[in-house]
Amino acid sequence: MDLTSCESQVVQLLRQRQVAAYGELAQQLNVSGKTVQRALHKAGAYASLNANSAYVTLKDTPRFDSRGLWHYEQLRFSRHGGLRRTIQALIEQSSQGCTLEELQQWLGTRLHNHISLLLRGGKIQRFFLGRHAVYTSADPAQQKRQQAARQPSATTTGGGLAAHEAPPLPPGMQPMDLIRLLLRMLQQPAASPASLAKSLQAQGVAIHAAEVRAVMTLYGLKKTTP
């Protein structure tokens, strides 16, 4: 590890503090942000999964738990890498899959968009228990084991879903928000996803255009024109 004098100071300060924000290191040592990034790249570091990845710790600092996670006050760090890779790893290694609530509790941040992207990319799968989605491995054999462990007495259909399950909801979306969206789509059938999201946001519904598009895809809905 060939560090310059300034880079060595960055690493030494972070080692003393255990965890610090990138900006704090640069400001305290009066060096550029690029110097901090270069020093941490050379030394090896983890960025926080939450708090907008603004905090960092050296790779030999964390004491990871059985899930590969380390808590430092309200911050979360992962040996698996970034947030999306960590979500996938937690789901893969779980014996019974993971709910959104469980993942968000472990990782200390909202995960709706990341879950949606992993689903669309085929990196994970899901099944439903009532209104709740359980996220599983994309591997069919592992998914079957996880589903059986989560609901050992459930009778499953040929598609691997519980026979008593409710219709699926998009990841992270609440039932009432979905109902409001579907009503708005009936009222404004030609509206774009962005327009629908904006009108619902004005009513206090936390929804984005990407989630509107996810609903359209999930239920096979198409925008119509007069």
C-alpha positions in Angstrom: 0.0 0.0 0.0 1.9 3.0 -1.3 0.3 6.1 0.4 1.4 9.7 0.1 1.9 11.7 3.2 -1.6 13.3 2.9 -3.2 9.9 2.2 -1.5 8.4 5.3 -3.0 11.2 7.4 -6.4 10.4 6.1 -6.1 6.7 7.0 -4.6 7.4 10.4 -7.4 9.8 11.3 -10.1 7.4 10.2 -8.4 4.6 12.1 -8.6 6.8 15.3 -12.2 7.7 14.8 -13.4 4.3 13.5 -16.2 5.9 11.4 -16.3 9.3 9.8 -17.9 11.2 6.9 -15.9 11.8 3.8 -16.4 15.5 4.1 -15.3 15.6 7.7 -12.0 13.9 6.9 -11.3 16.3 4.1 -12.2 19.3 6.2 -10.3 18.3 9.3 -7.1 17.6 7.3 -7.6 20.4 4.8 -7.3 18.1 1.8 -9.5 17.5 -1.2 -12.3 15.0 -1.4 -10.3 13.3 -4.2 -7.4 12.8 -1.8 -9.7 11.2 0.7 -11.2 8.9 -1.9 -7.9 7.9 -3.2 -6.5 7.1 0.2 -9.5 5.0 1.2 -9.4 3.2 -2.2 -5.8 2.2 -1.5 -6.3 1.3 2.1 -9.6 -0.5 1.6 -12.8 0.8 3.2 -16.5 0.2 3.5 -19.1 3.0 2.8 -22.2 3.1 5.0 -25.3 1.4 3.6 -27.5 4.1 4.9 -27.1 7.9 5.4 -26.6 8.2 1.7 -23.3 6.2 1.9 -21.7 9.4 3.3 -19.8 7.6 6.1 -16.8 5.3 5.8 -14.8 2.9 7.9 -11.5 1.0 7.2 -11.9 -2.6 6.2 -10.2 -4.0 9.3 -12.5 -2.0 11.7 -15.9 -3.7 11.5 -16.8 -6.8 13.6 -19.5 -8.2 11.3 -22.3 -10.3 12.7 -23.6 -13.6 11.3 -25.5 -11.7 8.5 -22.3 -9.9 7.5 -23.5 -6.6 9.0 -22.0 -4.2 11.4 -23.9 -1.5 13.4 -22.1 1.7 14.4 -24.6 3.8 16.3 -27.3 4.4 13.6 -25.1 3.5 10.7 -24.9 0.1 8.9 -22.0 -1.4 7.1 -21.8 -4.7 5.1 -19.1 -7.1 4.2 -21.1 -7.9 1.1 -20.5 -4.5 -0.5 -23.1 -2.0 -1.6 -26.7 -1.8 -0.7 -28.1 -3.8 -3.6 -25.6 -6.6 -3.3 -26.2 -6.7 0.4 -30.0 -7.1 0.0 -29.4 -9.9 -2.5 -26.9 -11.6 -0.2 -29.2 -11.4 2.9 -32.1 -12.9 0.9 -29.9 -15.7 -0.6 -28.5 -16.7 2.8 -31.8 -16.6 4.7 -33.4 -20.0 5.4 -36.9 -18.6 4.9 -36.5 -15.5 2.7 -36.9 -12.0 3.9 -39.8 -9.5 4.1 -39.3 -5.8 3.3 -39.8 -4.9 6.9 -37.1 -7.3 8.0 -34.6 -6.0 5.5 -35.3 -2.4 6.3 -34.9 -3.1 10.0 -31.5 -4.7 9.5 -30.2 -2.1 7.0 -31.7 1.0 8.6 -33.0 2.6 5.3 -35.8 2.4 2.8 -35.3 -0.2 0.2 -38.4 0.0 -2.1 -36.5 1.1 -5.3 -33.7 -1.4 -4.8 -36.1 -4.3 -4.3 -37.9 -3.3 -7.4 -34.7 -3.2 -9.5 -33.6 -6.6 -8.2 -37.0 -8.1 -9.0 -37.0 -6.6 -12.5 -33.5 -7.8 -13.1 -34.4 -11.4 -12.0 -31.8 -11.3 -9.2 -34.5 -12.2 -6.6 -38.0 -13.7 -6.6 -41.0 -13.4 -4.2 -44.1 -15.1 -3.0 -47.0 -13.7 -0.9 -48.3 -14.5 2.5 -51.6 -12.6 2.8 -50.7 -9.0 2.0 -47.0 -9.4 2.7 -44.3 -10.2 0.1 -41.5 -12.6 1.1 -38.4 -12.2 -1.1 -36.4 -15.3 -2.0 -33.5 -16.5 -4.0 -33.9 -16.5 -7.8 -32.7 -20.1 -7.8 -35.9 -22.3 -8.0 -34.7 -25.0 -5.6 -33.6 -22.5 -3.0 -36.8 -20.5 -3.4 -38.8 -23.7 -2.8 -36.8 -24.4 0.4 -37.3 -20.8 1.7 -41.0 -20.8 1.0 -41.5 -24.1 2.8 -39.5 -22.8 5.8 -41.6 -19.6 5.9 -45.0 -21.4 5.6 -44.4 -25.1 6.3 -48.1 -26.1 6.5 -49.2 -24.1 3.4 -50.5 -25.9 0.4 -48.9 -24.5 -2.7 -50.0 -24.3 -6.3 -48.1 -25.4 -9.3 -46.5 -22.0 -9.6 -45.1 -22.3 -6.1 -47.4 -19.7 -4.4 -49.6 -20.2 -1.4 -53.1 -21.1 -2.4 -54.6 -18.7 0.1 -52.5 -15.7 -0.8 -53.9 -12.3 -1.7 -53.3 -10.7 -5.1 -49.8 -9.3 -5.3 -48.8 -5.8 -4.4 -45.8 -4.0 -6.0 -42.8 -3.9 -3.6 -43.3 -1.5 -0.7 -46.7 -0.2 -1.9 -49.5 0.0 0.7 -52.9 -1.3 -0.3 -54.7 2.1 0.0 -52.0 3.8 -2.1 -52.6 1.2 -4.8 -56.3 1.8 -4.6 -55.9 5.5 -5.0 -53.6 5.0 -7.9 -56.0 2.7 -9.7 -58.9 5.1 -9.2 -56.8 8.0 -10.6 -55.9 5.8 -13.6 -59.6 5.3 -14.2 -60.3 9.0 -13.9 -57.3 10.0 -16.1 -56.7 7.0 -18.5 -54.5 9.0 -20.8 -52.2 10.4 -18.0 -48.5 9.5 -18.0 -46.9 7.8 -15.0 -45.2 11.0 -14.1 -48.4 13.0 -14.2 -50.3 10.3 -12.1 -47.5 10.3 -9.5 -47.5 14.1 -9.3 -51.2 14.4 -8.8 -51.2 11.7 -6.1 -48.2 13.4 -4.4 -50.3 16.5 -4.1 -52.7 14.5 -2.1 -50.0 13.3 0.3 -49.4 9.9 -1.3 -45.7 8.9 -1.4 -45.4 7.5 -4.9 -43.1 8.0 -7.8 -43.4 7.5 -11.6 -41.3 4.4 -11.4 -43.8 2.8 -9.0 -46.7 3.8 -11.2 -44.9 2.0 -14.1 -44.3 -1.0 -11.9 -48.0 -1.2 -11.2 -48.8 -1.0 -14.9 -46.3 -3.8 -15.6 -47.5 -6.0 -12.7 -51.1 -5.9 -13.7 -50.7 -5.6 -17.4 -52.2 -2.1 -17.6 -51.7 0.2 -20.5 -52.2 4.0 -20.9 -55.1 4.7 -23.2 -55.7 7.7 -25.4 -59.1 9.3 -26.0 
